[in-house]
């Protein structure tokens, strides 16, 4: 007596549906991981740009602050010069308050230029990864809405 039952095997026509679905899910996971990596790189690049712009603005603000301190000395020396009798005034071609005013103007020009440059740098880029976030959102929506 034969106890063996012949098993009928069909020729393989390709990967099974389960294998295909597993491959698709794996590909989707890889795509999402890559999009997160892209977003991370964009955020890192924008963070570097933000640091440069912020440092320009901080240095410019510090120089402008020094200019305002010098301006206060300028005003003190101007007041002193205005209240000194004409015969006792400094014979120099530029009075002391004028020298302070020139230095103040230079500091304000440099400080203001740095602050303005920092603002322009901030306006030249968008610190949020809009394109990557939109692509990721579209992919997630596509996955959720599949029926």
C-alpha positions as CSV (number, residue, x, y, z in Angstrom):
1,X,0.0,0.0,0.0
2,X,1.2,3.3,-0.9
3,X,0.8,5.9,1.8
4,X,2.3,8.7,-0.2
5,X,0.0,11.2,-1.8
6,X,1.2,12.7,-5.0
7,X,1.5,16.5,-4.6
8,X,0.8,18.4,-7.7
9,X,3.2,21.3,-8.2
10,X,2.6,24.1,-10.6
11,X,5.4,25.9,-12.3
12,X,6.2,29.1,-10.6
13,X,4.9,32.1,-12.4
14,X,6.6,34.8,-10.2
15,X,6.8,36.1,-6.7
16,X,3.7,35.7,-4.5
17,X,1.4,38.5,-3.6
18,X,2.8,38.5,0.0
19,X,6.3,38.9,-1.3
20,X,5.3,41.8,-3.5
21,X,3.4,43.6,-0.7
22,X,6.4,43.1,1.6
23,X,8.7,44.6,-1.0
24,X,6.3,47.6,-1.5
25,X,6.1,48.2,2.2
26,X,9.9,47.9,2.5
27,X,10.3,50.4,-0.3
28,X,7.8,52.8,1.3
29,X,9.7,52.6,4.6
30,X,13.0,53.3,2.8
31,X,11.4,56.3,1.0
32,X,10.1,57.7,4.2
33,X,13.5,57.2,5.9
34,X,15.2,59.0,3.0
35,X,12.8,61.9,3.2
36,X,13.4,62.3,6.9
37,X,17.2,62.3,6.2
38,X,16.7,64.9,3.5
39,X,14.6,67.0,5.8
40,X,17.4,66.7,8.5
41,X,20.0,67.8,6.0
42,X,17.9,70.8,4.9
43,X,17.4,71.8,8.6
44,X,21.1,71.4,9.3
45,X,22.0,73.6,6.3
46,X,19.5,76.2,7.2
47,X,20.7,76.2,10.8
48,X,24.2,76.9,9.6
49,X,22.9,79.8,7.5
50,X,20.9,81.1,10.5
51,X,23.9,81.0,12.7
52,X,25.9,83.0,10.2
53,X,23.2,85.6,9.9
54,X,22.6,85.8,13.6
55,X,26.3,86.2,14.3
56,X,26.5,89.1,11.7
57,X,23.6,90.7,13.5
58,X,25.0,90.3,17.0
59,X,28.4,91.7,16.0
60,X,26.7,94.6,14.2
61,X,24.5,95.3,17.2
62,X,27.6,95.2,19.5
63,X,29.4,97.6,17.3
64,X,26.3,99.9,17.1
65,X,26.1,99.7,20.9
66,X,29.7,100.9,21.2
67,X,28.8,103.7,18.7
68,X,26.0,104.9,21.0
69,X,28.4,105.0,23.9
70,X,30.8,107.1,21.9
71,X,27.9,109.3,20.9
72,X,27.2,110.0,24.5
73,X,30.8,111.2,24.9
74,X,30.4,113.2,21.8
75,X,27.4,115.0,23.2
76,X,29.3,115.6,26.5
77,X,32.2,117.2,24.6
78,X,29.9,119.2,22.4
79,X,28.1,120.6,25.5
80,X,31.5,121.4,27.0
81,X,32.7,123.1,23.7
82,X,29.5,125.1,23.4
83,X,29.8,126.4,27.0
84,X,33.5,127.3,26.7
85,X,34.2,130.9,25.9
86,X,35.4,131.4,22.3
87,X,38.8,132.7,23.5
88,X,39.5,129.5,25.5
89,X,38.4,127.0,22.8
90,X,40.7,124.4,21.5
91,X,42.7,125.7,18.5
92,X,42.6,122.3,16.7
93,X,41.0,122.3,13.3
94,X,38.5,119.7,14.4
95,X,37.2,120.1,18.0
96,X,37.3,117.0,20.3
97,X,33.5,116.5,20.0
98,X,33.9,116.5,16.2
99,X,36.5,113.7,16.4
100,X,34.1,111.7,18.5
101,X,31.3,112.4,16.0
102,X,33.5,111.0,13.2
103,X,34.3,107.9,15.1
104,X,30.7,107.5,16.0
105,X,29.6,107.7,12.4
106,X,32.2,105.1,11.4
107,X,31.0,102.7,14.1
108,X,27.4,103.2,13.2
109,X,28.1,102.6,9.5
110,X,30.0,99.4,10.2
111,X,27.5,98.2,12.8
112,X,24.5,99.1,10.7
113,X,26.0,97.4,7.7
114,X,26.5,94.2,9.6
115,X,23.0,94.2,11.0
116,X,21.6,94.9,7.5
117,X,23.7,92.2,6.0
118,X,22.4,89.7,8.7
119,X,18.8,90.7,7.9
120,X,19.4,90.2,4.2
121,X,21.0,86.8,4.9
122,X,17.9,85.8,6.9
123,X,15.6,86.9,4.1
124,X,17.6,85.0,1.5
125,X,16.4,81.6,2.7
126,X,13.5,79.8,4.4
127,X,14.6,78.0,7.6
128,X,11.8,75.5,7.4
129,X,12.2,72.4,5.1
130,X,9.0,73.2,3.1
131,X,9.6,71.0,0.1
132,X,10.7,68.0,2.0
133,X,7.9,68.3,4.5
134,X,5.4,68.6,1.6
135,X,6.7,65.6,-0.2
136,X,6.6,63.5,3.0
137,X,3.1,64.7,3.7
138,X,2.0,63.8,0.2
139,X,3.5,60.3,0.5
140,X,1.8,59.7,3.9
141,X,-1.5,60.9,2.5
142,X,-1.1,58.6,-0.4
143,X,-0.4,55.7,1.9
144,X,-3.4,56.5,4.2
145,X,-5.8,57.0,1.3
146,X,-5.0,53.8,-0.5
147,X,-8.1,51.5,-0.7
